[in-house]
Amino acid sequence: MDPVVPSSLDSRMLARRLCELVGDERTVQVEFLLHLDEFDRRRAYLEAGFGSLWEYCLRSLHLREGAAGRRIGAMKVLRRFPKLEGALRDGRLCLSTVSLLGPLLTDDNLDELVSRAAYGTKAEVEHVVATVQPRAAPKEGIRKLPAPAPALSAALLLGASREAPSPAAPAVAAPSPAPVLALATATAVDEPQIAEPRPVQTRTAASEVRPISGDQWSLRVTIDSACRDELETLKALLSHKIPNGDLGAVLREAIRCGVEKHAKRKGASPPAQECHAKAESATSRIPAAVRREVWKRDGGSCAWIGEDGRRCCSRWQLELDHITPVALGGASAADNLRLLCRAHNLLHAEHVFGREHMDRYRTGEITIARDSEPKSLRHAG
């Protein structure tokens, strides 16, 4: 049977095919774990000429370190609790979440924890783990980070791995959640910080801002759940301005707004470098009262509803969308407005004007009459 060409399917059939394929993928994944378990029990990797299952996965199966670690870790948890096979097959759990739950699972709490973690993201499952097994919060304070270690070349790393392969699979790292969240970031002037591997420090410095280079400082602070939720809300509010959600940039924007607000209240002048004209100063055609009404009505989330009745509910890059576009005579009234994420706003435009037309609009070949301001989240709040 010839394989189906994806481009030959309509969207409904494509979605159905994706569901079938992801089910097949999960089935193959579970079968792989079961076969890997038997292979490990027999120590068949020794007969194949490898010193460990880890080395066999890397050298014979050509898995990368992360993929091998997740599979070996999940396999060992599945060995202890065969009942997890069903949760892996239907997608309630994945390799990562099984490994996160592994250290906590017992015969008594297995069903409860699987139920709580079902279909959760890694972050959500980490929160479940933290509620079951809290750990001491890191000491609040700000410390200087050590200078980044010199990066090793790819050739050197490859040579080292060939000369001294790992004798055994590394232990699956236990999660390190805490009842309160530790926020760590580094702020820089002009130059973005590049993530580098850093040695682990066992002692926490006193509370202070400390330099790590001529124009960079490290900041560490412990926050509670309410503050974390507000931080996530701020990241969503700034998702047009800071699409990658960079924490340092989000904090800088929050600090800048705080300085401007309190400097004005106290009659002081904020720092010169922070005094700049707002790019969004254009007068809106949508009255502020209408924007607030739409925001409240739609609950501050994307109101797009799919064919299956499921609402998007994304809070990322929200925009005000005219149900009947301005170009077709639509009014800027609450009953003709809704909140949509950028992706669904563009999809709606494609439904109205056609994909080819919108592709030409994106490349600047044509223009579409629309509201005079960016239809972003800030105009709905």
N, C-alpha and C positions, 0 to 999 in steps of 0.2 A: 504494500500500500504506500503510495507516494505521500510524503509529508505535506501537511497543510501549509500553504503560504500565508503568513499572517495578514499581508496586505490585501488578500482576497476576501477577508471576513469583514462583516459589518461590526459595529461597536458592540452590539449585544452578543453576537457569536464570539467575538474576541474576548469579551469578559467571561463568557462561559468556558472558553478554552483555557483561559488563565486559571480559573478555579480548578479545572481538571488537572492541569499541569502541576499546580502547587500541591494538590493532593497526591499526585504521583511522586513528586519530589520528597514529600514527607514520608511516604511509604518506603522509598528507596533509602532515605536517611535512617529510618528505624532499622531496616534490614542491614544496613551497613554497620550500625552499632551492635546488632546481635551477632553478626559475623565477626566483627572486631573482638567482641567479648570471647567468643569461642577460640579465636586465633590467639588471644592473650592467655587464656586458660591453658592451652596446649603448649604455650611458649614456642609457637611455630616460627616466630621471628628468628629464633636461634638456628633452627634448621635452614632458614633462608640466608643465614650468614650475617645477621645483625645482632648487636649486643642488647638491644632493648626494643620495645614496641614503639617508643618515641622515634628512635633512629629509623625503624622500618617505615613508619608513616612519612617521614621526611624524605628518605632516600629511595624508597621503592614506590610508595604511593604518590610521592611528589606533592604532599600537602605542605603548606606553609606553617610556621610555628603556631600562629594563632588558631588556624583551622585544626591542626593536629591536637593542640591542647584542649580545645572545646570538645572535640569528638572523644578523646580519651577520658576527659573528665565526665562527660555525659554518660559514656559507656559504663564507667565505674558506679555511677549513681543508679543507672538502670539495672546493673547487676544486683545491687542491694535491694532495689524496689522494682520488681518486674511489672507491677501494676502501672507504672508510669508509661508503659508502652502505648496504652490507649491515648493518653494525654499528648504524647509526641505525635501520634498518627493523625489526630484530628486538629492539631495546631494550638491546643490550649497552652502547651509549653514548647519551648524550643531548646536548642543545645545550651545557649547561654543561661536561660532561666532555670533549667534543670541543674546546671552546675552551681548557680547561686543558691538554690534551695537545698542542694545536697547535704551540706554540713548540718542543717537543722532538721532534716526529715527523720521521723521515727514511724513505726507502725501505727502509733496512736494519732499522730497529727498529720499523716500523709494526706488524707482526703481533704481535711480543712485547708491546709496550705496550698494544695493544688487548686482548690476552689477559689481561694483568695488571689492566687497568682494567675489564674486562667486568662489567656489572651493579653496579659499585661506586657508593657514595654520593659526593657531592662531596668530603667529608672523606677518604674512602678513596683517591680519585683524587689528591687533593692530596698524600697521603702517598706514592703511587707517584711523582709528579713530584719530590718531595723526595729520594727515593732515587736518582733518575736525575740530578738537577741540584741538589745541596745548595747552600745559601747560608749565608753567615756568620750565626751566631747573634747576636741583639741583645745588646749589652753588658748583663751582669747588673747590676741596680741598681734603685733606686726613684726616680722622678722626679715632679715636680709637673706636673700637666696644666694647660695654659692655660685661662683662663676661657672658657666657651662663647661662641661668636659670637652676637650677637642674631639671633633667628629672623626670617626674612623672611616676610611675609604671602603667602598663596597668590595674592592678586590681583597683588602686586608681581612675584612670580616669573613668573606667566603673562604679565604685560605685558612683562617683560624678554625672555621667550622669543619673544614675537611681534615685538618690535622688532629683536632681533638673533639670529635662528636660527643654529644651529650650521652652519658652512659645509661641514663634512665629518663623516663618521662618526668618532667617537672611537676611538682605538686600543684594541684589546682588552687589558685589563690583564693583564700577566704574573703568574703566581702567585708568591707570596713565601714559600715554605716554608723551613724551616730544619732542620738535623739534630737540634736539640733544640728544645723548644717554649717559646715565650715566653708567660708567664702574666701578664695585666694585668687589674687590677680596681680598683674604688674602693669603699671601705667608708664607710658613713655611719651616723650615730647617729639613730635614730628615723625619718628620712625616707629613702625609697628614692631612688636616683640615677636621674635621667632621662637617657637617652642623647641626647647633642647632638652635632652635627658639631663637630669640633675641628680647628684648624690643625695641620699636620704639623710636628713638631719634628725638626730634623736632628741635634741634639746630645742625648746622654743624660746626665742629671745623675748625681752620685755616689750610692752606695747609701745611701738613707735614706728614711724616711717623710716625705712633705711634704704640707702642707695645700693644698687647692684651694678651700676655703671654710671658714666657721666651724666646721662639724662634719663635713667630708668630707676624706678623704686619698686620695692615689693610691698604688698599690702595683704594682711591676713586678718580676718575677723570672723567670729562665730555669730551666726544669725539664727533666729527662730523661724518656725514655719510660716508665720504671718509675714515676716519680712521677705522670706524666700518667695511667697506667692506674689507679693507686691513687685519684687524684682522680675519675676516672670511676666507679670502684667506689663511692666515698663518695657521689657524687651519686645513684647508684642506691639505695644503702642509705637515703638521706634522701628518697627520692622521695615518700613519704607526707607528710612534714613540709614539704618544699620541692618541691611538684609542678612548678614551672616551672624547676627546676634552676638557679636564680639563683646564680652563682658566688660573689658576695659573701656571700650567706647561708650557702652551703656552707662557705666558709672560716671564717666566724664560728663556726659550729657546731663545726668541727674545733678551732679555737683554744679555744673554751669547754671542750670535753671535755679537751683537753690541760692547760688550767689546773686543772681540777678534779682530774684524775688526779695531776699532779705536786704540786699544793698538798697533797693528802691524803698523798702519800708523804713530803713534807718537813715535814708537820705545820703547814703554813701555812694561812691562810684565803683562799679565792679572793675576788675583788672582790664586794662586796655585790650589785651588780646581776646577777651571774651565779649567785647562790645562789637557786635557785628549785626548788620541788617538781616532781618528774617527773610528767607527766600519765599516764604508762603504769605507775603503781605498783600497779595492781590485780593481785591474785594470779591467775596463769594456771591454767586447768584443764588445760593441756597441759604436762606435765613438760618441763623444760629438756633432758633427755637425749633425749626423743622429738623435740623441735624440731630438735636438732642432727642426729639420725639422718635425719630427713626432708630437711633442708637438704643434707646430704652425699649422700644417695641421689639427689636430683633435681639435683645439681650447681649449686645456687644460681640456678636459672632456671625459668621457667614450664614445667610438665610437660604442658600441654594439647596433645593430638594431634588434628589435624583429620581430616576424612573421607578426605583424600588421604594420610594417614600422616605429614604434616609436623608437626613439633613446634614450638611457639611460640618457646620459649627466651628470651623477654624477661626482662630483669633489673630492669624498671621497676615499682615499686609492687607488689612480690611480697607475697602473702598466703598463710597456711595455710588450705587448703580441706579440709573434711570431705567425702569422696566420698559417703558416706551421711550426710546432715546430722544434726546433734545433735537437731533438732526431730523427726526420724524414728527416733531411737534410735541414731544412729551413735556409735561410741566414738572417744575421742581417742587412738587408737593409731596407730603408724607405718603399718600396712597400710591404714588408713582415712584417711590424710592425704596431701596432696600440696601442692607449691608451685604457685600459679597467680598470674599477674598479675591486677590488679584487674579488668580488662575480662573475662578468661575466668572469673574467680571469679563475677562478676555473671551471665555467660552460663550458667554451670552452675546457678546459683540459678534462673534463668528456666526452664531445662530441667526442674528438679525441681518448682518451685512455680508456674510459669506466668508469662508476661510481665505480665499484668494484675495478678496478685498482687504481683509485685515492684515494679511501678509504684506501687501503693498503699503498699508498704513504704517506698519511697524518699520518698514525700510524708508519711510519718509516720502514715498512717491505721491501719496495723496493725503489729505487731511479730512477729518470728520468733525462736524460742528458738535461741540460739547461744552460742558461747563468750563469756565475760564480758569479754574484752579484744579490742581491734582485732586482726584477723588479719593483721598487717602483717609485713614483712620482719624487723623487729627481733626477732620472736618465733621466727623460724626460725634465726637465726644462733647 
